[in-house]
Amino acid sequence: MSLWDDFWGTVTDLRHDTAKVTPLPGADAVAGAGGAMSSLNDAVSLTKAMWLNVSDYRMWRSVGWLLLGIILMILGFVVWNRKAIGAVASKVPL
């Protein structure tokens, strides 16, 4: 299967799963209560989501590759234009 088929399969599975969910009795009363517990649950959910994203090694690997690419591009530019950069640097008074 291709990546595209996997993606759309996941999307349709999620649609079917959410269609099957039935609300619990009294869920609207709990949802309407709000207050400190609701905000605490939101904060805990946000903290969990942030931790999952920060602790994901794949993200840091991608960031590392991006930084390596940027560093190599800058070094390549400096090496390619070293005469021009040296000429400008020698004319700048300190």
Backbone as JSON Lines, residues from 0, in Angstrom:
{"i":0,"aa":"M","n":[0.83,-1.18,0.0],"ca":[0.0,0.0,0.0],"c":[0.88,1.24,0.0]}
{"i":1,"aa":"S","n":[0.33,2.3,-0.5],"ca":[1.09,3.54,-0.54],"c":[0.81,4.37,0.71]}
{"i":2,"aa":"L","n":[1.6,5.41,0.87],"ca":[1.42,6.31,1.99],"c":[0.06,6.99,1.91]}
{"i":3,"aa":"W","n":[-0.37,7.31,0.7],"ca":[-1.65,7.99,0.51],"c":[-2.8,7.08,0.95]}
{"i":4,"aa":"D","n":[-2.74,5.79,0.61],"ca":[-3.78,4.85,1.02],"c":[-3.8,4.7,2.55]}
{"i":5,"aa":"D","n":[-2.63,4.66,3.16],"ca":[-2.57,4.57,4.62],"c":[-3.19,5.79,5.27]}
{"i":6,"aa":"F","n":[-2.9,6.97,4.72],"ca":[-3.44,8.2,5.28],"c":[-4.96,8.21,5.2]}
{"i":7,"aa":"W","n":[-5.5,7.92,4.03],"ca":[-6.96,7.97,3.89],"c":[-7.63,6.84,4.65]}
{"i":8,"aa":"G","n":[-6.96,5.71,4.79],"ca":[-7.51,4.64,5.61],"c":[-7.62,5.06,7.07]}
{"i":9,"aa":"T","n":[-6.6,5.78,7.55],"ca":[-6.63,6.27,8.93],"c":[-7.74,7.3,9.1]}
{"i":10,"aa":"V","n":[-7.89,8.19,8.13],"ca":[-8.92,9.22,8.22],"c":[-10.31,8.59,8.26]}
{"i":11,"aa":"T","n":[-10.55,7.63,7.39],"ca":[-11.88,7.02,7.37],"c":[-12.11,6.18,8.62]}
{"i":12,"aa":"D","n":[-11.07,5.54,9.16],"ca":[-11.23,4.8,10.42],"c":[-11.59,5.74,11.55]}
{"i":13,"aa":"L","n":[-10.95,6.91,11.59],"ca":[-11.27,7.88,12.64],"c":[-12.7,8.37,12.51]}
{"i":14,"aa":"R","n":[-13.16,8.6,11.28],"ca":[-14.54,9.04,11.09],"c":[-15.52,7.99,11.59]}
{"i":15,"aa":"H","n":[-15.24,6.73,11.3],"ca":[-16.14,5.67,11.74],"c":[-16.1,5.51,13.26]}
{"i":16,"aa":"D","n":[-14.92,5.67,13.85],"ca":[-14.8,5.54,15.3],"c":[-15.56,6.65,16.01]}
{"i":17,"aa":"T","n":[-15.48,7.88,15.5],"ca":[-16.19,8.97,16.16],"c":[-17.69,8.87,15.94]}
{"i":18,"aa":"A","n":[-18.11,8.25,14.86],"ca":[-19.54,8.09,14.63],"c":[-20.14,7.05,15.58]}
{"i":19,"aa":"K","n":[-19.33,6.1,16.05],"ca":[-19.82,5.05,16.94],"c":[-19.89,5.49,18.39]}
{"i":20,"aa":"V","n":[-19.23,6.57,18.75],"ca":[-19.18,7.0,20.14],"c":[-20.54,7.54,20.56]}
{"i":21,"aa":"T","n":[-21.04,7.04,21.68],"ca":[-22.29,7.55,22.23],"c":[-21.98,8.27,23.53]}
{"i":22,"aa":"P","n":[-22.58,9.43,23.72],"ca":[-22.28,10.16,24.95],"c":[-22.84,9.45,26.18]}
{"i":23,"aa":"L","n":[-22.14,9.58,27.28],"ca":[-22.58,8.98,28.53],"c":[-23.74,9.77,29.1]}
{"i":24,"aa":"P","n":[-24.6,9.13,29.86],"ca":[-25.68,9.88,30.48],"c":[-25.12,10.88,31.48]}
{"i":25,"aa":"G","n":[-25.59,12.1,31.41],"ca":[-25.13,13.15,32.3],"c":[-23.85,13.81,31.86]}
{"i":26,"aa":"A","n":[-23.35,13.47,30.66],"ca":[-22.1,14.05,30.19],"c":[-22.24,15.55,29.94]}
{"i":27,"aa":"D","n":[-23.43,15.99,29.51],"ca":[-23.62,17.41,29.27],"c":[-23.58,18.2,30.58]}
{"i":28,"aa":"A","n":[-24.03,17.61,31.67],"ca":[-23.97,18.29,32.96],"c":[-22.53,18.43,33.43]}
{"i":29,"aa":"V","n":[-21.73,17.39,33.22],"ca":[-20.33,17.45,33.61],"c":[-19.58,18.44,32.74]}
{"i":30,"aa":"A","n":[-19.88,18.45,31.43],"ca":[-19.2,19.36,30.52],"c":[-19.57,20.8,30.83]}
{"i":31,"aa":"G","n":[-20.8,21.04,31.26],"ca":[-21.22,22.39,31.56],"c":[-20.73,22.88,32.9]}
{"i":32,"aa":"A","n":[-20.24,21.97,33.75],"ca":[-19.82,22.37,35.09],"c":[-18.62,23.3,35.04]}
{"i":33,"aa":"G","n":[-17.66,23.02,34.16],"ca":[-16.48,23.88,34.01],"c":[-15.72,23.95,35.32]}
{"i":34,"aa":"G","n":[-15.25,25.13,35.64],"ca":[-14.59,25.34,36.92],"c":[-13.14,24.9,36.92]}
{"i":35,"aa":"A","n":[-12.64,24.66,38.12],"ca":[-11.22,24.38,38.3],"c":[-10.83,23.04,37.71]}
{"i":36,"aa":"M","n":[-11.69,22.04,37.84],"ca":[-11.34,20.71,37.32],"c":[-11.22,20.71,35.8]}
{"i":37,"aa":"S","n":[-12.08,21.47,35.15],"ca":[-12.02,21.54,33.69],"c":[-10.71,22.18,33.24]}
{"i":38,"aa":"S","n":[-10.33,23.28,33.88],"ca":[-9.09,23.94,33.49],"c":[-7.88,23.09,33.86]}
{"i":39,"aa":"L","n":[-7.98,22.34,34.97],"ca":[-6.88,21.45,35.35],"c":[-6.72,20.33,34.32]}
{"i":40,"aa":"N","n":[-7.82,19.77,33.86],"ca":[-7.75,18.73,32.83],"c":[-7.17,19.28,31.54]}
{"i":41,"aa":"D","n":[-7.53,20.52,31.18],"ca":[-6.97,21.13,29.98],"c":[-5.46,21.33,30.12]}
{"i":42,"aa":"A","n":[-5.04,21.76,31.31],"ca":[-3.61,21.98,31.53],"c":[-2.84,20.66,31.49]}
{"i":43,"aa":"V","n":[-3.42,19.62,32.06],"ca":[-2.76,18.31,32.03],"c":[-2.68,17.79,30.6]}
{"i":44,"aa":"S","n":[-3.75,17.97,29.84],"ca":[-3.74,17.53,28.44],"c":[-2.71,18.29,27.63]}
{"i":45,"aa":"L","n":[-2.62,19.59,27.86],"ca":[-1.63,20.41,27.15],"c":[-0.22,19.97,27.52]}
{"i":46,"aa":"T","n":[0.01,19.73,28.8],"ca":[1.34,19.3,29.25],"c":[1.71,17.95,28.64]}
{"i":47,"aa":"K","n":[0.76,17.02,28.6],"ca":[1.03,15.72,27.99],"c":[1.36,15.87,26.51]}
{"i":48,"aa":"A","n":[0.6,16.7,25.8],"ca":[0.85,16.89,24.38],"c":[2.22,17.52,24.14]}
{"i":49,"aa":"M","n":[2.57,18.51,24.97],"ca":[3.87,19.15,24.8],"c":[5.0,18.16,25.09]}
{"i":50,"aa":"W","n":[4.85,17.35,26.15],"ca":[5.89,16.37,26.49],"c":[6.05,15.34,25.38]}
{"i":51,"aa":"L","n":[4.93,14.88,24.8],"ca":[5.02,13.91,23.72],"c":[5.75,14.48,22.52]}
{"i":52,"aa":"N","n":[5.53,15.75,22.23],"ca":[6.21,16.37,21.09],"c":[7.69,16.64,21.38]}
{"i":53,"aa":"V","n":[8.01,17.05,22.59],"ca":[9.4,17.35,22.93],"c":[10.22,16.07,23.07]}
{"i":54,"aa":"S","n":[9.61,15.01,23.55],"ca":[10.35,13.77,23.77],"c":[10.41,12.88,22.52]}
{"i":55,"aa":"D","n":[9.87,13.35,21.42],"ca":[9.88,12.56,20.18],"c":[11.25,12.68,19.51]}
{"i":56,"aa":"Y","n":[11.99,11.57,19.48],"ca":[13.34,11.62,18.92],"c":[13.32,11.92,17.42]}
{"i":57,"aa":"R","n":[12.25,11.57,16.72],"ca":[12.19,11.82,15.28],"c":[12.19,13.31,14.98]}
{"i":58,"aa":"M","n":[11.52,14.11,15.85],"ca":[11.52,15.55,15.65],"c":[12.93,16.11,15.81]}
{"i":59,"aa":"W","n":[13.65,15.68,16.85],"ca":[14.99,16.19,17.09],"c":[15.95,15.74,15.99]}
{"i":60,"aa":"R","n":[15.74,14.54,15.46],"ca":[16.57,14.08,14.35],"c":[16.35,14.98,13.13]}
{"i":61,"aa":"S","n":[15.11,15.35,12.88],"ca":[14.8,16.23,11.75],"c":[15.38,17.62,11.96]}
{"i":62,"aa":"V","n":[15.27,18.12,13.19],"ca":[15.85,19.44,13.49],"c":[17.35,19.39,13.29]}
{"i":63,"aa":"G","n":[17.98,18.31,13.7],"ca":[19.43,18.17,13.51],"c":[19.82,18.18,12.04]}
{"i":64,"aa":"W","n":[19.07,17.47,11.2],"ca":[19.36,17.47,9.77],"c":[19.17,18.86,9.17]}
{"i":65,"aa":"L","n":[18.12,19.57,9.61],"ca":[17.9,20.93,9.1],"c":[19.06,21.85,9.51]}
{"i":66,"aa":"L","n":[19.48,21.77,10.77],"ca":[20.6,22.61,11.21],"c":[21.89,22.26,10.48]}
{"i":67,"aa":"L","n":[22.14,20.97,10.27],"ca":[23.32,20.57,9.51],"c":[23.27,21.13,8.1]}
{"i":68,"aa":"G","n":[22.12,21.08,7.46],"ca":[21.98,21.63,6.11],"c":[22.23,23.12,6.07]}
{"i":69,"aa":"I","n":[21.71,23.84,7.05],"ca":[21.91,25.29,7.09],"c":[23.39,25.62,7.31]}
{"i":70,"aa":"I","n":[24.04,24.9,8.22],"ca":[25.47,25.13,8.49],"c":[26.3,24.84,7.24]}
{"i":71,"aa":"L","n":[26.0,23.73,6.57],"ca":[26.75,23.41,5.35],"c":[26.52,24.44,4.24]}
{"i":72,"aa":"M","n":[25.31,24.96,4.13],"ca":[25.05,26.0,3.12],"c":[25.84,27.27,3.43]}
{"i":73,"aa":"I","n":[25.89,27.66,4.71],"ca":[26.64,28.86,5.09],"c":[28.13,28.65,4.84]}
{"i":74,"aa":"L","n":[28.66,27.49,5.23],"ca":[30.08,27.21,4.98],"c":[30.39,27.17,3.49]}
{"i":75,"aa":"G","n":[29.51,26.59,2.71],"ca":[29.7,26.57,1.26],"c":[29.71,27.97,0.67]}
{"i":76,"aa":"F","n":[28.82,28.84,1.15],"ca":[28.79,30.22,0.67],"c":[30.08,30.95,1.04]}
{"i":77,"aa":"V","n":[30.54,30.73,2.27],"ca":[31.77,31.4,2.71],"c":[32.97,30.92,1.89]}
{"i":78,"aa":"V","n":[33.09,29.63,1.66],"ca":[34.21,29.09,0.89],"c":[34.13,29.57,-0.55]}
{"i":79,"aa":"W","n":[32.94,29.6,-1.12],"ca":[32.76,30.01,-2.51],"c":[33.09,31.48,-2.71]}
{"i":80,"aa":"N","n":[32.79,32.31,-1.72],"ca":[32.99,33.76,-1.84],"c":[34.07,34.28,-0.9]}
{"i":81,"aa":"R","n":[35.07,33.48,-0.59],"ca":[36.06,33.91,0.39],"c":[36.87,35.11,-0.06]}
{"i":82,"aa":"K","n":[37.13,35.26,-1.36],"ca":[37.88,36.43,-1.83],"c":[37.05,37.7,-1.67]}
{"i":83,"aa":"A","n":[35.78,37.62,-2.03],"ca":[34.92,38.8,-1.9],"c":[34.69,39.17,-0.44]}
{"i":84,"aa":"I","n":[34.51,38.16,0.39],"ca":[34.3,38.42,1.82],"c":[35.57,39.0,2.44]}
{"i":85,"aa":"G","n":[36.74,38.47,2.06],"ca":[38.01,39.01,2.56],"c":[38.25,40.43,2.11]}
{"i":86,"aa":"A","n":[37.88,40.75,0.87],"ca":[38.08,42.11,0.38],"c":[37.18,43.1,1.13]}
{"i":87,"aa":"V","n":[35.95,42.73,1.37],"ca":[35.04,43.6,2.11],"c":[35.48,43.72,3.56]}
{"i":88,"aa":"A","n":[35.91,42.63,4.15],"ca":[36.33,42.65,5.55],"c":[37.59,43.5,5.74]}
{"i":89,"aa":"S","n":[38.48,43.54,4.76],"ca":[39.7,44.34,4.91],"c":[39.41,45.84,4.78]}
{"i":90,"aa":"K","n":[38.31,46.23,4.13],"ca":[37.97,47.63,3.96],"c":[37.17,48.19,5.13]}
{"i":91,"aa":"V","n":[36.63,47.32,5.96],"ca":[35.81,47.78,7.07],"c":[36.71,48.21,8.21]}
{"i":92,"aa":"P","n":[36.56,49.51,8.64],"ca":[37.4,49.98,9.76],"c":[36.87,49.43,11.08]}
{"i":93,"aa":"L","n":[37.78,49.09,11.96],"ca":[37.39,48.6,13.28],"c":[37.44,49.69,14.27]}
